Amino acid sequence: MTNKLFIGSLDYATTDAQLQDHFAQAGTVLSAKVIVDRNTGVGKGFGFVEMSTPEEAKAAMDKLNGSDLNGRSIAVKEATPRPER
């Protein structure tokens, strides 16, 4: 298990700060990043959160998967490495 989590089904208006605040319920958040379209600046509906330990990442997955953030039920799972291009 890694410390990095993939967060899906985000509301397009969700900010990095809102994502960080939501995941702080489960432990120490090292970083929280909502992925945005570089042309429009609008969120793409997903992001990444890095927790301080693998145990906190597991706790965040267990506690926050399916939780409500900005009116949407979010999906939380372990992030996988980006495939080579």
Secondary structure, DSSP 4 states (H G I P E B T S, - for coil): --SEEEEES--TT--HHHHHHHHGGGS-EEEEEEEE-TTT--EEEEEEEEESSHHHHHHHHHHHTT-EETTEE-EEEE--PPPP-
